[in-house]
Amino acid sequence: MKLRYADATLGSYCLLHMIPIFLFDQELAGLADGGPWGMLAALAAIEFAILLPLTALTYRFGERPFLALKAKRRPPPLTPALEWPK
């Protein structure tokens, strides 16, 4: 994965990273009895398994169309009304 793509999809990841925690909170709480490291490892595996594809889909079908629309609607660069004499 290119770093530029990871940077572009970071916004989607930040918006969605709580979804797996809310979906699997009971299962993760059961893993906490053995210590925090087991719960943390399971949470990381679940987050990456769910969020990497979900982030890619959100970026592709959610963000990219709006970024393309933004690029089309960008005003032309400003030109000076008067030029300075040389």
C-alpha positions as CSV (number, residue, x, y, z in Angstrom):
1,M,0.0,0.0,0.0
2,K,1.4,3.4,-0.9
3,L,1.8,6.0,1.8
4,R,-0.1,8.5,-0.3
5,Y,-3.2,6.2,-0.3
6,A,-2.9,5.5,3.4
7,D,-2.8,9.3,4.0
8,A,-5.8,9.8,1.8
9,T,-7.9,7.1,3.6
10,L,-6.9,8.2,7.1
11,G,-10.0,10.4,7.4
12,S,-12.3,7.5,6.7
13,Y,-10.4,5.3,9.2
14,C,-10.7,7.9,11.9
15,L,-14.4,8.2,11.3
16,L,-15.0,4.5,11.4
17,H,-12.6,3.1,13.9
18,M,-15.1,2.9,16.8
19,I,-17.6,0.6,14.9
20,P,-15.7,-2.7,15.6
21,I,-15.4,-1.7,19.3
22,F,-19.1,-1.1,19.6
23,L,-20.0,-4.3,17.6
24,F,-17.7,-6.6,19.6
25,D,-17.6,-4.9,23.1
26,Q,-19.0,-8.0,24.9
27,E,-16.5,-10.3,23.3
28,L,-13.6,-8.0,24.0
29,A,-14.7,-7.6,27.6
30,G,-14.5,-11.4,28.0
31,L,-11.0,-11.4,26.7
32,A,-10.0,-8.7,29.3
33,D,-10.1,-11.3,32.1
34,G,-6.9,-12.9,30.8
35,G,-5.1,-9.5,30.8
36,P,-5.2,-6.4,28.6
37,W,-2.7,-7.7,26.0
38,G,-5.1,-10.5,24.7
39,M,-7.9,-8.0,24.4
40,L,-5.6,-5.5,22.7
41,A,-4.4,-8.1,20.2
42,A,-7.9,-9.2,19.4
43,L,-9.1,-5.6,19.0
44,A,-6.2,-4.9,16.6
45,A,-7.0,-8.0,14.5
46,I,-10.7,-7.2,14.4
47,E,-10.1,-3.5,13.6
48,F,-7.7,-4.3,10.7
49,A,-9.9,-7.2,9.4
50,I,-13.0,-5.0,9.3
51,L,-11.7,-1.5,8.8
52,L,-9.2,-1.8,6.0
53,P,-11.8,-3.0,3.5
54,L,-14.4,-0.7,4.9
55,T,-12.1,2.3,4.8
56,A,-11.1,1.5,1.1
57,L,-14.8,1.3,0.2
58,T,-15.7,4.5,2.0
59,Y,-12.9,6.3,0.3
60,R,-13.7,5.0,-3.1
61,F,-17.4,5.5,-3.1
62,G,-17.7,8.3,-0.5
63,E,-14.8,10.6,-0.6
64,R,-13.4,10.4,-4.2
65,P,-16.6,11.5,-5.9
66,F,-16.7,14.6,-3.8
67,L,-13.1,15.3,-4.3
68,A,-13.6,15.1,-8.1
69,L,-16.5,17.4,-7.8
70,K,-14.4,19.8,-5.8
71,A,-11.7,19.8,-8.5
72,K,-14.2,20.5,-11.2
73,R,-15.7,23.5,-9.3
74,R,-12.4,25.1,-8.4
75,P,-12.3,28.6,-9.8
76,P,-9.6,29.6,-12.3
77,P,-6.5,31.1,-11.0
78,L,-6.6,34.8,-10.5
79,T,-4.8,37.1,-13.0
80,P,-3.8,40.6,-12.1
81,A,-6.0,43.4,-13.5
82,L,-3.1,45.6,-14.2
83,E,0.5,44.7,-15.1
84,W,3.3,46.7,-13.6
85,P,5.5,48.6,-16.1
86,K,8.9,47.2,-16.7
